Amino acid sequence: MWFVFALIYAVFIAIVIVFDRFIVTNIFTRPLQGLFITIPTSVAVILGLGPLIVWPEPRIFALAFISGFFLQASQACYFYALDKADEAGDMSAVEATYPVIIAVASIFLGNYLAFSEWIGILIVVTAVMALSWERLKKPDLVYFGFLAADVLFLACHGLMAHHALKEIPFLSFYGPYSIAIVLFGLLPFIVSKTERHALLDNWKNIRKVLPHLSLMEIANILGIISAVYALSIGHPAMVTAVMTTYPAMVFIFGALLVKIPFFRAHGFEPVENIYRKLAITFVIAGGLGLIVI
């Protein structure tokens, strides 16, 4: 069951990444404006689920809250990296290496993996890295700096969420987790006058696409819920390895959208080496087979 929810996450996140690339290129004037868009939908979810949530004790509340912080920290780095990325699929392929950190850290936490599972994780990670090899040969240090921080925060998020979910039900986790998403989404606009004024100046453009942004944020939250639920019932390294199939889906969606004149006119370019990249997805599928046997 965890495999299904992890794969659902991959589909939703691939859709969101492709759309984010369009928004960052054409709508946002500063990358952190992507964080603000997460807030209204998260607030609506908290209010809707509020009566059903049994709030956990302070220690577990803190774990869930910190998990939400790590997610928003990774999102902030993600939007900065996306602003500098040539292709969303290439960026997401490097981002998808974070299960290696989780797998290594899990050893020290007592969650051991079988040899075949290790091989499966390494195959998946190697394959998604191969998808962006050209970019790696011409590194942009600022780009990879934000991307490295994104990967680290994602790994911390996966480990912390899994640890908290071993002790409390999903809804008890999701309450403080969502509160952290809202608070840390607002924080840059509270502490930074530059970010706040840039958001207000650009609000007219953002408002025009707000219905579409809301739909994408719903997809993002559904993806997050699927990911968190998968982490609650599966090994974090195995779950996150399945989640990392989303770069292949990003390449496929990107290749389809570039055939539509509107998207081609707004920054979408043909996916380079699409057949090689799609062939690598079969390697990813082989790695996943080792993980779930």
Order of alpha helices (4+ residues) and beta strands (2+ residues): alpha-alpha-alpha-alpha-alpha-alpha-alpha-alpha-alpha-alpha-alpha-alpha-alpha-alpha-alpha-alpha
